[in-house]
Amino acid sequence: MAGPAQSALSVLFPDGCVRPEESSPVPDCFPDLNLDQFVDGVDSHGPGYRLAAFFRSRVPDTRVIAHRHAVFRDLADLPDLAERIDAFGERMRGVRDRLRGADTMRHRYQEAGWLLEAVHAYTGACAALADDLAHHEPRAQALRAIAEYVRSYVDSDAFARLARDARQLQERLDDIRYCLLITPGRVKVSPYEGQGDYGGEVLADFEKFRQGETKSHRFRFGSDEVMNHVEEAVLDRVALLYPDVFEELEDFRHHHTDFPDPGVTAFDREIQFYLAYRAYTAPLEQAGLPFCLPEVLEGGKGDREVAARDTFDLVLADKLVAEGAEVVLNDFELRGPERFLVVSGPNQGGKTTFARAFGQLHHLAALGCPVPGRQARLLLCEGLFTHFEHGENLTDLSGKLHDDLVRLRTIVERATPAGVVILNEVFTSTTLDDAVLLGTRTLEQLIDRGLIGVCVTFVDELSTLDETTVSMVATVDASATPAFRIERRASEGLSHAVAVAERHGLTYQRLRERIRP
């Protein structure tokens, strides 16, 4: 049954915006940034909706970002509306469960009965959604358009006829009465002709012997079970007693097989993008972690002054909060000509986590989602590229340095001016002088192409390349224990020495552990 408005109505994509292909593969950067874990986690909050495709595909269009920000803002400002929309989704999941159940039924009357139940649930869900949207008066253009669409649909003749047919048929089915006479090896079905309720009479006779409440031993037949051959035979004979009603049930099944409206079902799926993300971040917000709708910079305009305050790795925070552990917040900023944050410091100090957070923020910003942080200004990136240190492949005789160079060349060739690059511990298999030379040339090529990013490295010289690079250092506390804070300050120039000492177990902490009596 067609809806009253255009089928292109969407709470994810405004009119005129291109929808990405949902069959696109998992981006290469996802494992490095742990975004594959994020997608799995958020998708688990919307089972059956195939949300992974929505969370994998960045849309470099500021119109889409503004469209989604407005919906997120309404759901945050109108929590009752969010609950009512969530309840609509729950009802629609019940509709789909009944439709799937109908497909598994062997008997045509049981199949038709499940379809009838699905129609009841569907018409109730649509009517409630129309009332809820009208009552809460959302401000987002996407939600206002949906409110108008659903109200027009619910008020249409086609919807009224569907609801009326289902209600009247259900009333006729509820009026059916029949008798069963069960004897050894035989079940007789006959019309109900005003016979007395013998069960009630027996209960009344034994009421005087009753001593308090007793356990009920009644058996309820499950309506969600496929009937056995005896039940099917009984139903066929009941249908012979009431042929008009069951003929009407069959006609209902034939005429209303495809009753769900495409616009309503599209909304049911797309709104889960917002509800699932809110469900994923809710425990983090309850733990006091901040989220915000970022200012998004258009890549083509040349502005690269990105920044974030009190931000964190979303995936790591999800695990830490579940364990009751502390989440450390960090800041970053690129000013004027600055393009790359060069992060150095001791191992296990939070450098890689910081780099992942930078990449995650830009992916989430390009989805139009709230991002971790109290305040953020991020680039609407057209590409997100990563190079993380991988274990050496013993079957590849070319060596790790060759692998690093090939992978970096691929990034340079694919990178677009509005791209973000995350480099983590590159050129660790070569000498310091070679690492300085190769690292310098790599950063220069990426910066010349207009890209921004983070470079985690033991090569301190890269942080003073020129005005385009910014030094950030992982800090430690007084006992030399990592504090997981990344501060904007000049490197001490010891990153390479520390890396060598850690590689050979000669750090202060490792030496104390070895000589402790």
N, C-alpha and C positions, 0 to 999 in steps of 0.2 A: 504494500500500500504506500503510494508516494506521499511525501510530505508537502506542505503548502509553500515551501520556499526553496531556494536553490540548494543543491546537494553540496556545493563547494563551501558551505558554512563551516567554519573551523575555529576552535579555541586555541589552536597552535599556530596557524598560518593565516595572516590577513589576506584579503583579496589581492591578487596580482603577484603574490610571492610564490616562488618555485619550491615545491616540496621535494626533498631529496629522496632518492631511491631507498626503500626500506630493506632491500636485499643486499646493501653494501656490506663489505667484509669488515671485520674488526680492525680499526686503525692500528698501524704498527706501533704507535706510541703508547697504546693502552697498557701492555704488561709493565713497561718501564715506570709508568706513572701510577700503577695500581688502579687505573680506571676500569680495568676489567672486573676487579673486585667490587668497585663502586656500582657498576652496571648490574652485576649479579645481585648485590644487596638491595638496590632500589627496585629492581624487577621483582624481587620476592614479595614486595608490598603490593604488587598489582598482578597476582597470578592469573594467567589466562588472557591478559591484555596485549602480550607481545610488546612490552614497553622498551625492550633493549634497543630496538632500532631508533626510537626517538632520542635516547640518551647517548647513542654513538654518533649521531649526525649533527655536527655543528652547522649552523645556518648563518653565514656572514652577511646578514641583512639587518640593519638597525630597525627596520619596520617590524620584523619578527621579534626582535628583542623587546621593543616597546610594547608590543602586543602581549607578550608573555609577562612582562613586568607588571602590567596593569592587572592581569588575572591573579598573579601571586599576591599583589598588594591587597586586592579585594578579599582574597581568602584569609589573609592575615588580619585585616581590619574587621572582617565580618565572620568571626569563628562559628557562629550559629549557621550561617549559610554553608560554610565548609562542611559542617556536620550533616546538614540536610542533603548536600550533594553526595557526600559519602554514603548516606543512607539510600539514595537513589541508585548508586552503584551496587550496593548490596542487593537491592531488589532486582536489578537487572542481571546480576549473577544468578539469582534464583530463577529468572526467566530462562537463561541459557541452560541451567541445570535441567529444567523441565523439558526443554527442547531436545537436549541430548538424551534424556531418559526416554522421550517419545520414540526416538530412533532405535532404541534397544528393545522396544516391546514387540512381541511376536503377534499379539492379538490386535486386530484393527480397532476394536472398541477401547481397549486399554491405551493404545497409542493416541486415539482421538481424545480420551480423557486427560492424558498428560498435556496435550496441546491446549485443551480448554483451560487447564490450570495455568499454563504459561501465559495465555491471553489475559486471564484475570490479574495475574501478577504484573504484567506489562502495563495494562491500562491504569492500574492503581499507581504504579511507579511514575508514569507520565503525568497523570493528574496531580500527584503530590509535587513533582518537580515544577510544574507550571505555577502552582500556588506558592511554593517556597521562593522561587526566583522573583515573582511579583511582590511578595511580602518584604524581602530583604533589599530590593532595589540596588543591585550592583552598579558600580560606576564604570567598570571595564567595558569597553565597547564590545569585546568578544562575548562577555556574559550577557550584556543587554540584548545583543543580536540573538543569542540562544534563547533568552527569555521570550522575546517576541515570536521566535520560530515555534517554540514548544507551546506557547499559549494559542497561536494560530492553529497548530496541529490538533491540540486537544479540543478546540472549539469547532473543528471541521466536521462535516457530515460523515466522512468516512470513519473517523475515530469514534464518533457517537454511535454509528451503526455497529462497529466492532464491539464496543463495550455493551451495547444493548443486546446484541445477539448472544454474547457470552453469558450475560446475566440471565436472560430469559431461558436459555438452554439449561443453565445450571439449576434454575428453579424447577424446571420440568424433571430433571434428573433427581433432584432432592425429593420430589413428590412420589417417586416410585416406591411401591411397597410390594413385597412378595413373601411367600412362605416356603420353607425348606422342610421336607420330611426325610430324615436320614435314617435308613435302615441298613442292616449288614449287606454290603455289596451294592447298595443302590441309594441314589439321591434323587428325590422328586421335587420339582419346582412347580409351584402353583400360584394362582393369583391370591392376593390378600383380599379377603372378603369380610373383614370385620371380626376375624377370630380374636379370642381373648389372648391376653399376654400371660401365658402360663408361667413364664419365668417370674413375673411380678407377683402372681398368686402364690407361688412356692416361697418366695422371699417373705411375703406378708405372713404366711403360716409359721415360718421359722423365726420371725422377728422377736417373739416372746422368749425365745431361748438365747437371744444374743447377749453376750457379756463383753461390753466394750468394743473398741475398734478391732477389726480382724484384717488380715492380709488378703488383698484381692487376688484371685487366681484367674481372672479373666484374661483371655488371649486376644491381642489386637492384631489383625491382619495388616501387614505393612503395605501401604499404597505404593511404595517405591520399589516393590519387588515384582519381578516378572511372574505372571500367574502360572500355576501348574495346570495340567490337563483337566483336572476336576473343576478347578475354578473357571477355566475357560468354558467348559461345558455348561456350567451353571449360568455364566454370563450370556451365553448364546441362547439359552432357554428363557432367561429374563427378557432378552431382546425380542423373542417371539411373543411375549406377553404384552410388550409395549413397542410395537414396530414403528409407530410414528415418531416417538422420541429418539429411538436409535437411528432411524433414517435421518432425522435432523442432526444428530451427532455426526454421522458420516458426512453429510453435506457441509457441516461446519469445518470438518477437517479438510475437505477438498478445497473450500473457498478461502481459507485463512492460513494456509501453510506458510506463506511468506508475509506474515502480518507485521513484523518489526519495521519501523520507518528508518530508512538509511541515515537521515540526519540525526535522529535520536541515538542510534547505535554508534555513530561516529563520535558524537559528543560523549557518550558513555565511555568510550575507549580513550579519547584524547584528554579528557579531564583527569584521567588517572595519572597522566604525566605529572600534574601538579600535586595531586593527593599522595602519590607514591613518594615523591621527593620530600614533601612535608612530613610524611610518616618516617622516612629515613633520617631526617635531621631533627625530628622532635626530641629524641633522647639527648642529643647534644645540646639543644637549646635549653632543655630542662636542667642540664648540668651547668648552665651558665655560659656556654660558649656562644659568641656573637655571630650573627649572620646579617648580611645587608644586600640590597639590590645595588649593584655597582654602576658607576658611570662608565659607559662603554665608548671608547674612542674609535672612530672610523679609520680603518687602516690606510685608506687611500689619501687621507688628508695630511699625512706626515707627522702627526702628533704622536710621540712615543713616551710621554711623561706618565708612565704607569706607577701606581703606588697601592699599598694596602697596609692597614693598621690592625694589629691583633689578629693576624691570620694564622692558619694551621693546616696541616695535612688532614683532609676530610676522612680518608679511609683509615689512617692510623688513629685518629680521634675516635672513630666509631668503635675500634677495638679497646682503646684505653678507657673510654667511658664505661663500656660494658664490664671492664675489670676493676673499675673504681680507681683508676690511676689518674695522675695529673696530666693535663695537656698544656704544653708550653706554647705561648703565643709569640709571634714574631712580626716585624715590620719590614717593609722594603719600599724603595722609591728610586725611580730614574728621573733625573732632572736635566732639562736642556738637551745638550748633545749626548748625554749618557745613554748607552744602549745595552750593556751587559753587566750583570752582577757577577763578579768573580769571587767565589767563596772558597776560603782556605781554613785550615785549622786541624785539630787532632781528629783522628778517626773515631767513629761512634759518637761524634759530637753534634749530630743533627744536620749535617750539611746536605746529605742526600734527601732527607725528609723535607728540608727547606726547598730544595730544587723541585721535588715532586709537587709540593704545595703551589709553587709558582705555575707549573704546568697545569695542575688541576684547576686552579682559579681561572685561567684563560679558557679552558675547555668549558667549564660551567658558565662563564660569562657569555660564551658564544652559543650556549643553549638557552639563554634567557633566564637562568635560575639564580636565586640568591646564592651568594658565595660566602665562604668562611671569612669572617673579619668584621670589624666594627665599621670600617669605611674602606672603599676600594675604587680605584680608577684603573680600568684594564683595557687592553687592546682587543678589538674584535678581530681575532686572528683568522686568516684564511688558511693557515696550515700550522700544525703543531708537530715539531720534529724532536726526536730524542736520540741521544747516543749514550747508553749506559754501559759500563764495563761488564762484559760477559766472560764467563769462564773460557779458557783456551780450549779450542777444539783439536784434540790429538790427531784426528784424521785429516786435518787441514795442514799440509806441510808448508804453507806460505807464512805462517806465523801470526802472532797477535797484532803486531804493528801493521802488517799488511791489511789485516782485517779492519783495524781502526781507520786506516786511510781510505779503504774502499767504502766503508759505511759513511764516513764524513763526506766523501765526494758525492755520494748519492744525495745526502742532505743538501749540499750546496747546489746541486743541479736541480733539485725539486723545489727548493725554497722560493717562496714568493715574498715580495717586499713587506707584506702585512703578516709575516710569519713569526712564530715564537719557537726558539730552539733551547733545549735543555741538554747540556753536555755534562756528563758525570764521570770524572776520573779517566780522561783520555790520555793516551801516550804514556801510560805507566810502565810499559815494557821497554822503553828506550832510555838513553842517557838524559841527564838534566838539560844539557845544551841542546840536544835534538828536540826534547820536549818543549823547550822555550821557543825554538825556531818554528816547529810545526804548529804549536798552539797559537803563536802570534799570527802566522799566516792564515790559519783557520778562522780566528776571530776577525781578522781584517776583512776577509772575503764575506763573512756573514754580515758584518756591520756595513760594508759597502753596498750590500744588497738591501739594506733597510730593515734588517731583522733585529729583534731584541731577544734577550734570554738570560739564562743563568749558566755559568761555567764553574763546576766544582773541580778544584785542581790542587795539586801539591806544588804547582809552579807559581810562586808568589809574583814573579816578574810580570805575569799576565794582568795582574790587578793594577799595574802602573803603565799599561801599554800606552795610553794617551787619555784625553778627556772623555773618551767614549766608554771607558771601563771604570767600574766602581768596586773598591775592595770591601768585602764583608768577611768577618772572621767568626768562627765558632768558638764560643767562650768556655772556660772551665772555672770551677769555684776554687776556693782557697786550698782544698785538698787535691787539686788536679783532677777532680771528677767532672765529666762533661755536664754543662748546665743546659745544653740544647737551645741556648739563646744564640742567635746570629746577629752580630752587631756591625753597623757600618763604621768601619775604622781601618786604618792602615794595617797591613799584615806585618808581623814581626820578622818575616823573612826566614822562618825556621820550618816551614811546612815540609820541605823536601827532607830536611834532616830528621824531623819527627817521623815522617813516613818510613824512612830507612830504619830508624830505631825500632819502630813498631813491627816492621817486617821481620826483624831479627830478634825480637823479644828483649830489647835493651832500653825500653822506656823506664822511667822512675818507678812506676807502679809495678811493672813486670819484674824488675830487679828486686823490689821489696818482697814480692811474693816468693821469689826464688831463694832469697837468703834468710827469710824469716825462720827463726829457730823452732 
